Amino acid sequence: MSRIDKKFKELKQLKKKAFIAFISAGDPDLRTTADLVIALGNAGVDIIELGIPFSDPLADGPTIQASFERALKKGVTVPKILQMVGQVRKFSQTPIALMTSYNPVFHYGEEKFIKDAKAAGVDGIIIPDLPPEEAKTLIALARKADISTVFFFSPTTAAHRVKRISDASTGFIYYVSLTGVTGARTALPPDLIETIKKAKRATKKPVCVGFGISTREQVKAISAVSDGVIVGSAIVKEIEKNSSQPDMVDRVAQFVKNLMI
Amino acid sequence: MSLPDKFGHFGEFGGKYVPETLMAVLEELETTFTKARHDKKFKDEFAHYLKEYAGRPTNLYLAKRLSSHFKHLKVYLKREDLLHTGAHKINNTLGQIILAKRMGKTRIIAETGAGQHGVATATAAALFGLKCEIYMGEEDIHRQSLNVFRMKLMGAKVVPVTSGSKTLKDAMNEAIRDWVTNVNDTFYIIGSVAGPHPYPLMVREFQSVIGLEARKQFVMKEKKLPDYLVACVGGGSNAMGLFHAFFNDKKVKIVGVEAAGHGLASGQHSAAVCAGETGVLHGSKSKLLQTADGQIKIAHSIAAGLDYPGVGPEHSYYKSIGRADYIGVTDKEAIEGLKLLSQSEGIIPALETSHAIGYLSKLDAKVKGKASVIVCLSGRGDKDVNTMKDLI
């Protein structure tokens, strides 16, 4: 049972919902990312979704794209990120799921990636451009290492693929709230609550909802019908906005606290 | 077994590496395409537009004066440049737009580098009365202003892409992001044998008319098969279009010519098969220019249509099984090819195509005795005259 599975078990007992915070590793720099992971954990974030920057992310909107570009300009690499996670583990046991495009993982070598991620203390992987059909090797490796593999439901997922996705997923299932890329939105689809309920009925695994969520009200409404929410771009924006402030980490932690219910 | 397999794999290459939101529409597209390719009504409609509208069949022209420039080569040109809109791209866009209609999609999007695919898409969209938006890198918009104007004249909206290297790769990123967002009403016409399954298969099918015609025409004229096929490879649609019909003709040697830019050693090129490593970009696994950390490298070529860090997965497969050779031709060598064809035959090729012509002197140096060659003359050079003015 990975740290993510344990977290959901614990939340269930407490009748609470997960709050998952996304940040880009290396934006503004890896040292600060480490501080952010620790501070967000202390602020009550249940799981950290840590983005490994990629030059050409297909599922990400302008906010996360820009944060990846900033991080890559600083020379962030997969080994440096894993090293940072290893350092963080001395201070924080908040579950960490790595989110990235498939190419950095494939290029690093799937076997080596899982091995090194495990050694660093990573708990899960989320790869939006890797459907379960193409993920057989990675799933097998992750299972052995007890690293959760998070796959996606989207509003367009066909009924015949639901079981396959659910079976391939451990930790939780990422429900994409809308057809589109990541990025804060003022309005989410009007039928979102209904579609989440439908997704929940289709699987026994925890279903967490992400894409477009940026306000406390959205967090509240969506948490009520799901097992948790994922907030990304709104936090990344806050990091960028405060990047020149000496107390940026505290400000971002406070911002996230204000989002949580 | 005929490739690709059910999930779009050519050996280890190809596949479907896309966000979950697109999986359903890819399945829908695959179903529509699979039905259409065996449907007489679709085949007749496609053939009708290729003949009556685009101007097929294109000639297989024996380029005598060009050939006389070489010691060993007898060069035939497959004249895709004579098609409506001036390049092979129209073959594919007509096929895909008929599918879009069948699927009830009302909006067309496409990426473009040189603008040839953008123009061919805008053309097909105008012909079928569909709304059309073309994603094009800002850098390419400057390089190919004539094609930008052509697209606009036909009612398409050209969306400048300012992210990344501002070229074809980034235009494709943005087109995919648009598609993820507007997946319900939008059809994405990919311009090459790239992208997720079923695109590499589908685009190959729509372009395979090039090789089917060329094979028949060559046999009529020469009573045998050619010794060599030569085509430029960016994503690789004109090349695959020519090569596919000859796949089982093992004696026919196949050469894909990649853009070596300032030279393969310089690191500034677009030669994914020659110098890339296996990776995943834009929905499929193939050879890819990438850094030690798996980030995508910025490609370079004088030809906007070849300026792409990846390549269609089936080309990586051809290379892996030794069915084709892939060779780099530099910017400079391409310009020499352009001049040679213009001055020996009165045919101005596109800068992309000029790479294939530029390769012929290398081939001539290699060949012993006489060899017959079919070169895919994939596009005409009118769009490049502004670039050429500064170079020649």
Interface residues (C-beta under 8 A of the other chain):
Chain A: F54 S55 D56 L58 A59 G61 Q65 L72 T77 V78 S101 Y102 N103 P104 V105 F106 H107 Y108 P128 D129 L130 P131 E133 E134 F151 F152 F153 S154 P155 T156 T157 A158 R161 I165 V176 T179 G180 V181
Chain B: F7 G15 K16 Y17 V18 P19 E20 T21 L22 M23 A24 V25 E27 S163 G164 K169 D170 N173 I176 R177 V180 T181 N182 V183 N184 E277 T278 G279 V280 L281 H282 G283 K285 L288 Q290 D293 G294 Q295 I296
